[in-house]
Amino acid sequence: PYPQGTSFSISANTSPWCSPSNTHSCTDEFAAVDSIQHVRYSQGNKYYYDTNTKMLYIRVIMFPLTYTGDNLNSPTAMWHLWDLDDPNNKPWDKREHALDRYSFSGITLPKYSTGNYLQITADCNQGSASSYCTNTPSYVEPQVCPLGYVQVSYDKCCVSAESTNCVDFTAPPTNSPTTLPTFGPNSNLFYNPGFEDSTLTPWYANGGTVQINAVRHSGSRSALCKDRTASWMGVEQDMIAGGGRFVANAKYRVSCWAKLKNAVSATIKMTLRTEDDNGPQWKGVSKAINNNSWTFVEGGLTVDSTGTLAAAKLYVNGPSSGVEFWVDDVSAVLIP
């Protein structure tokens, strides 16, 4: 545990011969979030310090040997959650994939990288905890197996090496936590903002069809909006359900990344539909997008309300009937 008041600087770093450019970065600074769940939902570049347990949490992911960000899903170099099949787009590097890999008998695993590393710098307060900063804490071997069992392999504990009396470890983690995250003042208020869950929930189609798709801005998935017969159709999330994340008369900074599939250019919108004592109201932000690259859409929206705020739903829409588009990395943050 880290003493109360400790500040952190955490970064991912790659090989010393890396030269940063618009297409590839060499280091990425992690940002603080306000819950373990937000770390679990992240692209692997977030951290959380629990002031109650004094524990630091990060999500350790594999990133390429020779860079920490690329322009595979964005106009400039950006960190993202790499997939095992992501291509290596450095022209001078002959490796086919961003993550070195090894395949044998139908099983493919990423290779260990020797040049890249995570660096965690903890700045402790001086005073009663100053000895913590100057002395190395004693190492305590973690208790892996229950009492009476010994570790016989990386993920197996048995009474003895030859015994069949073994412990079943818990099931491997799901893509996302089963409990929804709590939110702080700087949190992204969308659930499943990058569509990384195995299901679309709690997103849904506001007309037409919405599918989880492998084409993405970051991570491994996005939402594809198709079978649209009107411009207002797209992907939607209820921002009151699940804890009242949008509240009356508050302002939010909303954003997303979007890309067209079967049209050269169109206008995309992030539309907020609210309902109060005066009935339904609509407002939104918009931007021109294309089919060549992902476009960042951003703007401010105020939840104006008279009387009781009965509904607040935000959906991505805009292109004309028949136009299909991808949406990814949707965000809404409260503006103080």
N, C-alpha and C positions, 0 to 999 in steps of 0.2 A: 504493500500500500504506500501511497504518496501522502505526505502530510498536507493538512489543510492549507490552502493558499498557494500551492505549487502551480506554476504556469508551465505550459508545454509548447514546444516547437517541434513539429513532426514533419518529415519529408521523405519522399521516395527519390532515390538517386540511382543513376546508372553508371556505366563505365566511365573512367576518367578521360577517355579519348572522345567522348561524345561532344559534338559541337551543336549548340542550339540553333534552330532556324524556324521559319514559318511553318515548316512541315513536320518538324520533330523537336521535342523538348527533352531536356536532360535532367530536370528535377521537377517535382510537384509538391507544393506545400499542402498539407492536410488542414482541413477546416474543422472547428469544433461544432458539435451538434449537442442537443439536449436530452438524448436518451440512447440506451443501448439499441433499441429498435431502429433508430435512424442510422446508426452505424451499420446494422445488418442490412438495411434497405439500400445503402449507399453503393457507389461505384468503387469503393475501396480506398477513398481518399478523405475519410472523415474520422474523427475520434470523439470519445466521450469520457469525461472524468466525473465519476460518481462521488459527490461530496460527502455522502453518508458512509459508503464503504471505503472511500479513498482509493478506489481501483480505477485504472485507466483501461479503456476498451478501444481496440482498433479492429478492422476487418483486414486480414492479411490475404492478399490476392497475388497471383502471378502476373508480373509485367515483363515486357521484353528486355533482353539482355542489353541492347544498345540504345534504348530511348525510353522515356516515361510517358510520352504522348505523341500521337501522330494525327494526320489530317484524313484518316480513313473515313470518318463520319462528320467532319466539320471543315470549314474553310482553312483554319489554321490548326496548329498542333494542340491537341487536347487529351488529357487523361481520360480513360474510359475503362470499363470492365471488359477485359479481353476474352474473346472466345477462342477455343483451341484451334478453330479453323480460320481465324482472321489472317489475311495475307500480310506478309512483310512488304511494305511499299517503299523501302529504301532501295533505290536503283543499283547502288554499288554492292549491296549485300545479297549474296546468292541464296540465302535461306528463303524457302518458299513461304513459311509462316512466321508471324510475329513472335509466337512462343515456340521455342525449340521443342521438338517432340520426338518421341520414340514409340514405335509400334512393333508389337510382336504377338503373333497368334490372335490377331483381331482386337487386341487391346492397345489403345493409344494413351500415353501419359506425357505431360510436359516434363522436359529435362530440367535438372537443377542448373541455375544460373549462378556464375561465380562473381560477376562484376556488379550486379545491381544489389541494392540494399535499402533498408529503411533506417532512418536515423531519428531517434527520439531524444530530445534534449529537455530535461526537467530542471526548472529553476526554482529551488526551494527558498522559502522565506528564512531569513536569519533569526536567531532567537532560540526558543526552546527546542526547535527541530534542527538547529544548525548542525548537530552531529550527524544527522541523517545525510546531509549534503556532503560532509567531508569523509565519512566512513562508508565503506562498502558493506551493505547488509549481508548477513550470513546466509548462505544458500541452504534451503531446506528441500530435500528430495520430495517431490509430490507423491501422494498416495494414489497409485493408479488402480490397484486391485482391492477388492474387499478383503477383510481379515480371513485368513485361511487359504487364500488363492495367491498364485504367483503369475507374473506376466510371462507368457510363453511366445507371444508374437506382438507385433505393433498394436493390434487391436483385440487381443484375446487374453483372458485370464482363466487359468484352470487350477485344480488342486495340485497337479504336478504336470510336467511336460508330457507325460504319456497318458494322462487321465482324459476321460471324456466328460468329466464333471466340470463344466466350464460356465462362465458367466456370459449371458447375452447382453451386449451393450445396447444402449438405446438406439432407436432408428436414426439414420443419418438426417441431418437438418433438411427441411424443405427449402424451396427457393427463397421464401420470405417467411418471416415469423408468423405464427398463427394468431398472436395477439397484435392488435393495431397499435401504432406508436402514439405516445402522448406528445403534446405540442408545446413549445415554448415561444418566446417573442420573435425569434428569427427563423422559425421552422417553416418548411414547405408544408402547406396545409392539405395537399392532396394525398389521398391514400393511393398506393401503387402508382407513383407519378411517372415511372419509366416503363410501366407495363411488364415488369420483370416477373410477376407472379405467373404460375402455370395457367391461371384463368384470368379473364378480363375484370372480374369483380374487384372493387365496387363500381367500375365504369360500366356503361351500357350504351346501346345504340339509341340515339335520339332520331329514329327513322333510318331506313336503310339497314346495312349490315356492318358490324365492326368485328374484325378478327385480329387476334394476336399474330404478328408477322415477324419473320426473321430479318427483314430489312430494317435497320435501326440507325438512330443517331449515336447512341451509346448503349452499353450493356449488350444484351443479346436479343431484345425484342422491342417492338413498337406496336402501335395500333394502326391497322389499315381500315380506312372508311370507304366502303364500296356499296354498290346497288342503291345509289342515291338518286331519287327522283325529284328532289327540290334542294335549293341552295342552303336551307336551314338544317339539313340532315348532317349528322356527324356523331362524334363520341362525347358523352356527357357524364358528369358526376354530380350527385346531390351534395351540396356543401353545408347543409344543415344536418342531414342524417349522420349518425355516428359521432355525435358530440357537439354539434352546432359550431363548426369551424368558422363559418362566416356569420358575423353579427351585424345588427342594424347600425347604419350610419358610420361604419368603419371603412377605411380605404385600404386596398390591397394592390400590390405589384404582381401582375400575372404575366406569365410567359410560357412559351413552348417552342419546340423545333418542329418544322413541318416541311414536307416535300411532296410534289405531285408525282403521280404514277403514269397517267395516260393523257396528260395535257402539258403544253409547253409553259404556260404561265396562267396564273389566276390569283385572286385575292382570298387570303385566308382570314378568318375572324375568330376571336375568342369572345364569345357572347355570354353575358350574365343575364339570366332571367330571374327576376325577383317578383314576389307577390306579397302585398300588404293590404291595408284597409281600402286602398284606392284601386286594387286589382293588379293585374300583371303589368310588368315594365321590362323593357329590354335596353341594354347598353353594351358596348363592346369596344375592342381595339382590333385593328386590322393591318395587314401588310401584304405586299405582292410577293408571291413565292414562285418557284420554277421546278422543273424536273431534273435539273443538273446537280443541284447540291441542296443540303439542308439549310433552311432559313430560320433565323431567330426572330420570333415575334414577341413583343413586350409592350406593356403599357400599364396605366393605373386605372382602377375601377373602384368606385364608391358604391357601397350598398345603401342607397337612399331608401328610407322606409318611413311611412306614416302609420302610426299605430303598431299592430303586431306584424312582425316579419314572418310570414307563413311559408315562404319558399325561397330558396336561393340555389339555383342550378347553373353551373358553368359548362358550356359545351364549345367544341371547336367545329366550325362550319365555314361556309362562304362560297366555295367554288360552285359553278352551275351544275345542273342535273347531269348525271352520268360521269362526272369527273371523280376519280379516285385519288386519295391522298393518304400519306402516312403522318402520324403525330407521335412525338416522343418527348420525354423529359419535360413534362408539364409542371409548372410551379405557381404557387400563390403564397405570398408572404405579406403579413400585416405591416402596413406603414404606420409607425407611431404618430 
